Amino acid sequence: MAADLIRSPAVRLLHARQDHAICLRLAASYRQRIAAGERDQLAAHAWALGLARRWRLVAAELSGAH
């Protein structure tokens, strides 16, 4: 992606960490809705957790941690 070529590695790492945190908050929101009885939010919760895992892996790769 052209935008990745322009952003520095530090900025890419920052954005990956921010996206990870956003996805975790979103997953927590879905979890609260599920606990309140909205069982139709199970797929959305799993989706948000999957994205959070993806961003955590991206952040780990960018930071050099394995």
C-alpha positions, 0 to 999 in steps of 0.5 A: 500500500502506498500509505505504508511506504510514506509512514515511518515504522514508528508511526506504523507501530503506533497505529497498529497498537491504537487499532489493537486497543480500539478492537479490544474496546469494541470486543468489550462492548459486544461482550457487554451486549451479549451479557445483557442478552443480545445473543446476536452479537456473538459473531460481531464479538468474535470478529472484533477479537479476531481483528484485535489478534491480527493487530497485536501480531502486526504490532509485535512484528513491527516492534521486532518482538517474536 
